[in-house]
């Protein structure tokens, strides 16, 4: 899968459901920021890092669910 394919799918999803896609992108950005912060914070616990990473995975999956990407056996190619 190329970056162009992902961007095209994102643009199509945004055209169909702009509020939903905007919300999911903002969630993904926040989850990414939080995971990065937890990964580099000396005060973060292992549980906190794992929880933040899981939140990032969920945010990615939520966004992927609305994108019409080519798949191979149910997994984006």
Backbone as a ProteinNet text record, in pm:
[ID]
protein_1_A
[PRIMARY]
XXXXXXXXXXXXXXXXXXXXXXXXXXXXXXXXXXXXXXXXXXXXXXXXXXXXXXXXXXXXXXXXXXXXXXXXXXXXX
[TERTIARY]
85.1	0	90	53.7	132.8	69	147.8	95.8	-16.5	-3.3	-106.9	-240.2	-235.5	-355.9	-423	-343.8	-397.8	-459.3	-389.7	-441.4	-570.4	-576.8	-699.1	-815	-790.3	-894.7	-936.9	-842.7	-873.2	-958	-921.7	-998	-1140.4	-1154.3	-1287.3	-1372.8	-1313.9	-1386.7	-1423.8	-1333.3	-1361.5	-1475.2	-1477.4	-1585	-1720.1	-1720.5	-1844.7	-1888.7	-1794.7	-1825.7	-1723.4	-1726.8	-1621.7	-1612.5	-1722.9	-1717.9	-1658	-1695.7	-1644.7	-1494.9	-1451.8	-1309.7	-1226.9	-1278.1	-1206.8	-1188.5	-1295.1	-1289	-1186.4	-1187.9	-1094.8	-950	-928.3	-792.5	-742.2	-830.5	-791.1	-763.9	-844	-819.6	-685.4	-656.1	-528.8	-411.6	-423.2	-315.7	-294.3	-403	-391.1	-331.2	-374.8	-321.9	-173.5	-135.1	5.5	90.5	41.8	112.9	128.1	20.6	24.4	121.7	116.5	207.1	352.9	380.6	517.4	563	474.4	507	537.1	451	469.3	597	628.7	747.9	874.9	872.1	993	992.1	883	873.8	941.5	1034.2	1098.9	1003.1	894.1	798.4	692.4	687.7	585.5	614.3	509.6	521.8	509.5	549.8	533.2	385.9	299.9	156.1	107.7	154	115.7	161.1	283.2	334.8	253.7	224.5	146.6	4.9	-53.7	-188.6	-192.3	-94.1	-87	-66.1	17.3	39.7	-88	-161.5	-288.1	-389.7	-391.6	-480.2	-447.7	-319.6	-276.6	-320.9	-304.8	-350.2	-500.5	-577.5	-723.9	-760.5	-692.8	-721.6	-690.8	-581.4	-547.9	-655.8	-694.9	-796.6	-929	-966.7	-1092.1	-1090.4	-978.1	-967.4	-964.9	-889.7	-884	-1020.5	-1104	-1238.3	-1323.1	-1298	-1378.4	-1313.8	-1190.4	-1122.5	-1147	-1170.1	-1189.9	-1055.3	-974.9	-841.8	-842.3	-757.2	-746	-698	-756.8	-719.6	-670.6	-596.9	-551.3	-585.8	-682.7	-729.8	-779	-847.1	-903.4	-805.9	-681.3	-578.6	-540.5	-537.5	-497.2	-364	-360.8	-241.1	-136.8
-116.3	0	123	218.3	340.1	451.9	551.8	668.1	733.1	731.9	789.7	715.7	583.8	503.6	541.5	557.7	593.7	733.3	827.5	963.6	968.8	892	887.6	831.8	725.3	666.1	763.9	835.2	934.9	1048	1096.2	1203.4	1157.3	1035.9	982.8	969.8	917	902.2	1039.5	1136.1	1270.5	1334.2	1311.5	1366.4	1307.4	1179.6	1111.9	1146	1151.2	1171.9	1265.9	1393.3	1484.1	1494.4	1500.7	1515.6	1392	1274.8	1150	1137.1	1162.9	1149	1252.4	1374.4	1477.5	1433.1	1383.8	1337.1	1223.9	1128.6	1016	1060	1156.3	1208	1281.1	1359.5	1428.6	1329	1223.8	1119.4	1051.6	1023	958.8	1049.6	1177.3	1271.7	1280.9	1286.2	1294.2	1166.1	1051.8	923.7	910.8	957.9	953.6	1041.8	1160.2	1252.9	1194.7	1138.3	1079.5	961.1	874.5	758.4	803.5	904.3	956.8	1015.5	1090.7	1149.2	1039.4	938.7	830.5	751.3	733.4	656.4	727.3	860.6	936.2	993.2	978	1035.3	945.3	999.3	917.9	882.4	956.2	929.9	827.1	790.8	697.3	555.9	484.9	344.8	255.9	130.5	36.1	23.7	19.8	10.7	133.2	250.2	373	372.1	325	316.8	217.5	101.3	-0.9	47	115.9	169	274.5	360.6	463.3	400.1	298.1	228.5	158.8	100.3	35.3	138.8	254.7	361.9	408.4	413.4	450.1	344.5	217.8	109.5	118.4	143.8	155.9	273.1	385.4	503.3	475.4	405.5	367.3	276.9	175.8	80.7	150.1	243.6	316.1	394.1	457.2	532.2	437.6	330.1	234	174.5	163.2	107.9	192.2	322.4	407.6	429	383.9	400.3	278.3	303.9	196.3	166.4	85.7	51.9	-87	-107.5	-241.6	-338.4	-456.8	-554	-683.4	-753.1	-887	-975.7	-1061.5	-1148.4	-1069.3	-956.6	-877	-781.3	-780	-692.5	-590.9	-460.6	-362.3	-400.5	-397.3	-438.4	-329.9
0	0	0	-82	-90.6	-8.4	19.6	91.1	10.5	-121.9	-208	-191.2	-179.3	-158.7	-27.8	77.2	207.9	202.6	139.4	130.3	48.5	-59.3	-139	-57	18.2	102.2	211.3	266.8	370.2	311.8	194.1	129.2	98.1	50.3	18.8	145.2	251.2	377.1	432.1	421.1	470.8	391.4	261.3	178.7	218.6	256	294.6	436.6	528.7	670.5	735.1	700.4	748.5	900.9	969.8	1115.6	1181.2	1132.3	1189	1165.9	1043.1	1010	1085.7	1096	1171.9	1317.2	1376.8	1515.1	1530.3	1437.1	1445.3	1425	1336.3	1316.4	1440.9	1501.9	1624.5	1737.2	1746.4	1846	1822.2	1695.9	1662.8	1697.3	1665.8	1697.6	1848.7	1924.3	2070.1	2126.7	2074.7	2122.3	2088.9	1972	1931.1	2022.2	2048.6	2135.8	2276.1	2327.3	2461.6	2466.3	2365.6	2362.5	2354.6	2273.7	2264.3	2397.7	2461.5	2591.7	2694.1	2698.7	2796.7	2768.1	2641	2604.9	2653.1	2655.7	2691.7	2833.3	2903.4	3037.3	3140.5	3216.7	3319.4	3433.6	3446.3	3553.5	3513.6	3385.8	3338.7	3387.9	3419.4	3459.4	3335.5	3350.6	3239.9	3201.9	3304.2	3277.6	3200	3236.5	3168	3023	2998.6	2861.7	2779.6	2838.7	2768.2	2740.8	2835.4	2819.3	2707.9	2705.2	2601.4	2463.9	2456.4	2329.1	2282.8	2375.9	2341.2	2293	2354.6	2310.5	2169.3	2137.5	2003.1	1902.6	1937.8	1849.8	1824.8	1931.3	1916.1	1826	1842.9	1760.7	1614	1587.3	1448.9	1391.4	1468.9	1422.1	1395.9	1482	1462.6	1331.6	1301.2	1176.6	1056.9	1067.4	957.1	926.1	1027.5	1007	912.4	904.4	816.1	679.4	663	535	447	319.6	223.2	157.2	227.5	178.4	115.8	14.3	-41	66.9	69.5	171.8	109.7	190.3	155.6	274.8	259.4	367.8	487.3	461.1	568.5	635.7	589.4	646.3	538.6	573.3	472.8	409.5	276.3	202.5	205.1
[MASK]
+++++++++++++++++++++++++++++++++++++++++++++++++++++++++++++++++++++++++++++

